[in-house]
Amino acid sequence: MQYSYVACTEDNKIIKGKLSASGQEAASDMLAYSGYRVLSLKEITPFLPAAKSTWRLRPIKPTEIIMFSRQLALLLETGTDVVTSLELLKAQVTNRSLRRIIGDVVSDVQSGSPLSQALSKHPHAFPLIHQRLVSVGERGGNLEVVLRRAANYMERIATTRKSVKSALAYPIIVFIVAIVVVAVLITFVFPAFSGFYTSFGVQLPAPTRALLTTTDWLHRYGLWLLAGIVIAVGVGYIYTRTPAGRYQWCKSMLTLPYIGNINLLNELSGCCHTLSLLYGSGLPLPEIMALLVQGTNNKAMARALTEVQQDMIAGQGLSNPMRKNSLFLPLMVQMTAVGEETGNLDNTLTTVAEAYEAEADDKTKSMVALITPAMTIIIGLVVGFIALALLSAMYSVYGQVSF
């Protein structure tokens, strides 16, 4: 919360200012700690009720949290205390949302809250796994090491997502452009040609008749077709908001012939990286599994992880419950068993995660390499058919009129 204050310094000078604190008492303590005698302290009420939360609408990029974690680790390694390190980082952060969050974290830490608890109040900026790692680092006295691990983990996840988006950007753009071009032709170009050909009263070739018939049908029933598509999409969206629909949608995203396998590899890679990171930091497996369940957005994977967690708590280990579910691929199951037997679970899971990342990246590139020429061929066939229909009609009209 923000407070405005009027205070008196040790040499009896009146000063005014603003500060962030978790409460009025904490704000008074901060001023007293700075050597000020409080004359007036009032909470700042925003002009608009939503003003307190509008800063949350400005997104904080994962790269900014990654940089924040690494810089904080570097400052802690030099012997700087947590509060001073956070204040230094707050002064140089350019994102106003992140700057305000750091200010709130500083206030909470100065009030006596652990850093992990202060970060937990901002889950939209700091993921749950990041918070738990900071808590582990505070208990183990190696906060700077854990912060670097958290930064590396977040960077790896962000890089994977960015590579997938970059690979699919070009095919999506080509597809949208093709749809727009065809829509313009059907809406404006073909009706003009239809009237032109009809005025001659000649027999048109089959490709031209098919094209004009299709265009005429779309003009008559295009709105109904669009409405039907919108309704179908809306019904599908509503269904995916239900628990059963959400589960079926997420499961299909992992079991589709080609893209499903890529999604599954990415999901398992993330699970292996998280398991390795948290296990190597000293968290117990039951707590790690709970974090894995909360960390995944795929409901099918969350259910599979929950089943593994329940069987593991029942004493069946980690690899044996994984064998019961086909979502966990053989390499992950085998390497997990090896890690359990050797006590080197974090390193074996890191190996699996890297292998799955490489495989997912190769398959993504292969898929894009297939999609691009396939779309080019399809667009070429459509354009070729349109050109054939128009040109053959022109020659037919010319021949019949000349005759």
N, C-alpha and C positions, 0 to 999 in steps of 0.2 A: 504494500500500500504506500501511497505517496502522502507526505506530510509537509506542511509549511510551518516554519518556526520563526520565532523572534527570540533571540538569546543575548546574553551579556557576556563578554569575554572577561578574562582575568584583569585586564586594565580598564574595565568598565566601559567598553565600547559596545554599542548596540549593533547587532548584525541580523540580517534576514536571509532566509534561504529555504531550500527544499531538500528532502531526503527520502529514501525508500527504506521501509522497515516492515517487519511482519506484524507489528502491533504498536500501540501508543507507548507502552512501557519500554519496548525494545528501542523505539526512537528516542525516548528520554535517556535511556542508558547510553546510546551512541553519542548523544550530545554531551552528556556528562563525562564520558570517556575522553572526548575531545577537549575538555576543559571549559565547556560553556555552561552558563547558568540559564536554564530555560525560563523565559518570561511568558511565551505563548506557543502552543503546539496544537495545530488543527489538521485534521485529515482533509486532503484535497478531494472534493466531490466533482467528478467530471460533469461538463455541461450536458452531455448526452448520456443516458444510462448505458448504452452499449460501448461507450468510449473506453471502458476498462478492458474490453475484450477485442477491440478492433485490431490491435496490434497482432493478435493471433492469426488474423486473416492473411497477414504478410508471411509467406512461407519462408522457412529456414532450410537451406539446402544441406544435404548430408555432408557436402564438402566443407561447409562452415563448421559443423560439429567435429569433423575429422581434424581440421586445422586447430580448432579450440582445444581438443584433447591432447594433441601433440605439443602445442605450445604450453599448456598447463603442465604436462609431464616434464618438459624441458625446464620450466621455472622451478618446479619442485626438486628436480635433480641438482639445481644450483644452490639449494638450501633456502629458497624463498618460502615463506609460510603460505598457506592456502589462501587466506584473505587477501594478502598483498598480491599474490599471483593473479587472483580473480579480478582485483581492481586494475591491475596493469592490462589484463586482457580486455576488460570492459572499455578502457580508454582507447584501444586501437581497433575495436570491432566496428565495421562500417554498417552492418545490418542492424537497424534500429530495434527490430524485434529481439534479436539475440542479445543486444546490449541491455535491453530492459530485463530480459531473463537473467542475465548475469548479475545485474543489479539486485534482483530479488534473491538470487542465490547468495550473494554477498551478505545481504541483510539477514538471511536465515542462518548462515554460518556464524556471523557475529553474535547472533542471539543464542548460540549454543547448539544448533542443529548440526548433525553430521552432513558432510557434503553429499553423500548418497541420498539422504532424506530430502535435502534441499533440491537436488536434481529431480527427484521423483515427483515434485509438484508441477513439472513441465514435461509430461510424457510426449507431447507433440514435437518436442525438440530432441529430447534424449530418450532413445528406445529403452525398453524394460531391461534388455540384456546389458546395455551400457550402465544402467543404474546398479544392477546386481554386481557387475564387475567392480565398480567403484566401491561398493560396500565390502566386497572381498578384499580389495586393496587396502581399505581403511583398517580392516581387522588384521590383515597380515603385515601391515607396515611397508608395503611395496606399491603404493598408490601410483607412482610414476610408471612402473613397469606395466601395471594393469591398464593404465590409460593408453599406453602405446599399443597394447594388444587390442583394446577396444577400437582404437583408431584404425588399425590394420584390418580388423574384421569389417568395420563399416565401409572402408575403402574397397575391400574385395567385393562386397555385396553391391555397392554403387557401380563399380566397374562392370560387373556382370550385367546388371540391368541396362546400363548405358550401351553396352555392346549389342544387346538384343534389340533395343530401340533403334540404334543406328543401322543395323542390318535390315530391319523391316521398313525403314523410312522410305527408301526408293520405290519398292513395289507398291506401297500404299499410295504414294503420290501419283505414280503412273496409273493405277487403278482409278483414282478419283478423277484425274484428267480425262481418261477414256470415258467415264460415265458422263462427265460434263459435255464432252464433244458430241457423244451420241444423243444426249438430251437436246442439245441445240439443233442438231440435224433433224431430229424427229419433230421438234416444235416449230421450227422456222423454215428450214430448207425444203424438206420433203413435201409439205402442203403446197408450196409454190410450184414445184415440179408436177404435182398431181393435177393441179388446175391447168397447167400448160399442156400436159399430155391429153387430158380429157377433151380439151377444146378441139383437138384434131379428129376425135372420133375414130381412132385406129385401134387395131388389135395389138396389145402390148405383149412383150415376151414374158415368160413365166417368172423369172427373177424379179422383174419390175412389178408385176401384179402382186407377187408375194410381199415385196417391200411396201407397196402402197397399201395393201390390205392390213399389214401389221401396223403401219403408221395410222391408218384410219381407226383401227381398233383401239390403239393407245390414246388417240384423241377423244374417243367416245367414252372409254372405260378407264382411262389412265388415273383419274382421281379416285375412282373406286378401288383400283388396284393399289394405289398408294395408301388409301385408307385401310385396306385389308392388311397391308404390310405393317403399317403403324400399329394396328390393333394386335396383330400377331406378336410383334416385338414387345408391345406393352404387356400383353398377357404373359409372355415368356419372362419378362423382367419381374413382374409381380410374383410369378411362381418361384423365381430364383431368390426372392426375398424371404420365402418360407424356409424353415429348417430342412425339410425334405428336398425342396427344389434347389436350395443352395448346395446341399451335399451332392446331389446328382450332377449339378453343373460342374462343381469342383472335381468330382471323380472323372467326368468326361474329359476335363482339361488335362488329366493325367493319363488317360487311356486311349486317346485318339491315335490313329495309326502313326503319324509322324511327329506332328507338333506336340502331341501328348507325351511322347518319350523325351522330347527336349525339356518340357515343363517339369517332368518327373526328375530328370537329371539335375536340373537347377534346384528343385526343392530338396533333393537328397544331398546335394553339395552344400546347401545352406545349413541343413541339419548337422552334417558331419563337421563343418567348420565351427558351428555353435557348440556342439558336444565337445570337440577338441579344446576350444578356447576355455569353456567353463570348467571342464574337467581338469585341464592343466592349471587353472587358477585355484583349484582346491574346493570347488563346490561339490556337494554330494550328488550322486546320480538321480535320486528321486526329485530333488529340487531342479536339477538340470532338465529333466524330462518335463516338469511342469512349465518351465520357461520355454521349452521347445513348443509345447502345445499352444501356449499363449502367443508365441512369436510368429507362427505360420498363419497366413491368410486363407489357406486352402483347407476347407472343412474335412475333406476326405483324408488328407494327411494328418490333420489334427486328431481325427478319430483313430487312425492307425497308431499314432504316437501315444494316445491315451491308453489304448489296449496294451501296448508294450509297457507303459508305465505301470499299469495294474498288475500285469504278469511279473514284472521285475520286482515289485514290492512283495508279491507272493512268493518270491524266492526262486524264480526261474532264470535269473540272470538277464542279460541284455540281448544277446544274439539269438537265443532260443525263441523268445517271443517274436522277434523280427522274421524268423523263418515261416511263421504262420500267415504272414500277410504278403501278397505278391507285389505290393508297392515297394517293398524293400528289396532291391536288386541283389543278386547273389554275391557280388564283390563286396558290398557293404556288410552283408551278413557274415561272410567268411573273415573279413578283416576285423570286424568287431569281435568275433570269437578269438582271433589271434591276439588282439589287444587285451581281452579279458584274461587270457591264459598267461601272457607275458607281463601284464601290468603296465603295458605301454600303449594304453588306449588312445591317448591324445595324439601321439605321433602316427599311429596306424590310421586313425580317422582323418588326419590331415592329408595323408597320402591318398585316401579314397576321395576326399573332397577335391583335390587337385586333378585327379584322374577324371572325375565326373565333370568338372569345369571344362577341361580340355575337350572331352567328348561332346558336351553340349555345345561348345563353341564351334567345333567342326561340323556338327549336324546343322547348326543354325546357318552357317555359311553355305553348306551344301543345299539347304532348303531354299535360301535366297537365290543361289546360283541356278536352281531349277525354276523358281517362280518367275524370275525376270524374263528368260527366253520364252517360257510358256505364255506369259501375259503378252509378250510381243507378238507371238504367233497368233494368239486369239484376236488381238486388236487388228493385226494384219488381215486375218480372214474376214473380220467384220467390215473393215474398210474396203477390202477387195470385193466383197459381195455387193456393197453399196455402189462402188464404182462400176462393177459389171452391170448392175441393174440400170443405172442411169445411162451409161454409154450404149448398152444394147437397146434401150428404149429410144435413144436419139437416132441410132442407125435405122431402127424399125420404122419410126415415124418418117424419117427422110426417104426411105425406100418406098413406103406405101403412098406417101404424098406425091413423090415423083412419078410413080406409076399411074 
